[in-house]
Amino acid sequence: MAAFFFLTGLRLATVFLAGLFLTGLRLATVFLAGLFLTGLRLATVFLDFFFWAI
């Protein structure tokens, strides 16, 4: 019986950790994509200004 509870707890912990990992991965992906797009937008604005200055 104790082994059953131990295995169930282990499975729950594994699922919980996997969920945390995937959520963190998704958040990191969204964060990096946001950073990339912001940098792209800033670069575009900078280049527009640069060419306009010339």
RODREN-344783 format. One record per residue: residue number from 0; residue in three letters; chain; x, y, z of N, C-alpha, C in turn. Coordinates in steps of 0.1 Angstrom, whole numbers, plus 5000, padded with zeros to 4 digits. Each point is the difference from the previous one (the first is absolute). Layout:
N
[NUM ALA A [X Y Z] [X Y Z] [X Y Z]];
...
//
This chain:
54
[0 MET A [5008 4988 5000] [4992 5012 5000] [5009 5013 5000]];
[1 ALA A [5010 4999 5008] [5009 5012 5001] [5007 5002 4986]];
[2 ALA A [5003 4989 4993] [5007 5001 4987] [4990 5006 4990]];
[3 PHE A [4987 4997 5002] [4990 5005 4991] [4999 5016 5001]];
[4 PHE A [5000 5004 5013] [4999 5014 5003] [5013 5007 4995]];
[5 PHE A [5011 4994 5002] [5013 5005 4996] [5000 5002 4984]];
[6 LEU A [4996 4990 4993] [5000 5000 4985] [4990 5011 4995]];
[7 THR A [4988 5001 5007] [4991 5010 4996] [5005 5014 5002]];
[8 GLY A [5007 5002 5012] [5006 5013 5003] [5011 5003 4990]];
[9 LEU A [5007 4990 4996] [5011 5002 4990] [4995 5004 4987]];
[10 ARG A [4989 4993 4996] [4994 5003 4987] [4994 5015 5000]];
[11 LEU A [4994 5003 5011] [4994 5014 5001] [5011 5010 5000]];
[12 ALA A [5011 4997 5007] [5011 5010 5000] [5006 5001 4986]];
[13 THR A [5001 4989 4993] [5006 5000 4986] [4991 5009 4991]];
[14 VAL A [4987 4997 5001] [4991 5008 4992] [5001 5015 5003]];
[15 PHE A [5000 5003 5013] [5001 5014 5005] [5013 5007 4995]];
[16 LEU A [5011 4993 5001] [5013 5005 4995] [5000 5002 4985]];
[17 ALA A [4994 4990 4993] [5000 5001 4985] [4991 5012 4996]];
[18 GLY A [4989 5002 5007] [4991 5012 4998] [5008 5013 5002]];
[19 LEU A [5007 5000 5012] [5008 5012 5003] [5010 5003 4989]];
[20 PHE A [5007 4989 4996] [5011 5002 4990] [4994 5005 4986]];
[21 LEU A [4989 4994 4996] [4993 5004 4987] [4995 5014 5001]];
[22 THR A [4994 5004 5012] [4996 5013 5001] [5011 5010 5000]];
[23 GLY A [5011 4997 5007] [5012 5008 4999] [5005 5002 4986]];
[24 LEU A [5000 4988 4993] [5005 5000 4986] [4992 5009 4991]];
[25 ARG A [4987 4999 5002] [4990 5009 4992] [5002 5014 5003]];
[26 LEU A [5002 5003 5013] [5002 5014 5004] [5013 5006 4995]];
[27 ALA A [5010 4991 5000] [5013 5005 4995] [5000 5002 4985]];
[28 THR A [4992 4991 4993] [4999 5002 4986] [4992 5013 4996]];
[29 VAL A [4989 5002 5008] [4993 5013 4997] [5008 5012 5003]];
[30 PHE A [5008 4999 5011] [5009 5011 5004] [5010 5003 4990]];
[31 LEU A [5007 4989 4995] [5010 5002 4990] [4994 5005 4987]];
[32 ALA A [4989 4995 4996] [4993 5005 4988] [4997 5015 5001]];
[33 GLY A [4995 5004 5012] [4997 5014 5002] [5012 5009 4999]];
[34 LEU A [5011 4995 5006] [5013 5007 5000] [5004 5002 4985]];
[35 PHE A [5000 4989 4993] [5004 5000 4986] [4992 5010 4991]];
[36 LEU A [4986 4999 5002] [4992 5009 4993] [5002 5015 5003]];
[37 THR A [5002 5002 5013] [5003 5014 5005] [5013 5005 4994]];
[38 GLY A [5011 4991 5000] [5012 5004 4994] [4999 5003 4985]];
[39 LEU A [4992 4992 4993] [4997 5001 4986] [4994 5014 4997]];
[40 ARG A [4990 5003 5008] [4993 5012 4999] [5009 5012 5002]];
[41 LEU A [5008 4999 5010] [5009 5011 5003] [5011 5002 4989]];
[42 ALA A [5004 4988 4995] [5010 5001 4989] [4994 5006 4988]];
[43 THR A [4987 4997 4997] [4993 5005 4988] [4999 5016 5002]];
[44 VAL A [4996 5004 5012] [4998 5014 5002] [5014 5007 4999]];
[45 PHE A [5010 4994 5005] [5013 5006 5000] [5005 5001 4985]];
[46 LEU A [4998 4990 4992] [5004 5000 4986] [4993 5010 4992]];
[47 ASP A [4987 5001 5003] [4991 5010 4993] [5006 5014 5003]];
[48 PHE A [5002 5003 5013] [5006 5013 5004] [5013 5002 4994]];
[49 PHE A [5009 4990 4999] [5013 5001 4995] [5000 5004 4985]];
[50 PHE A [4991 4992 4992] [4999 5003 4986] [4994 5014 4997]];
[51 TRP A [4991 5004 5009] [4993 5013 4999] [5011 5011 5002]];
[52 ALA A [5009 4997 5010] [5010 5010 5003] [5010 5002 4989]];
[53 ILE A [5002 4989 4992] [5009 5001 4989] [4993 5007 4989]];
//
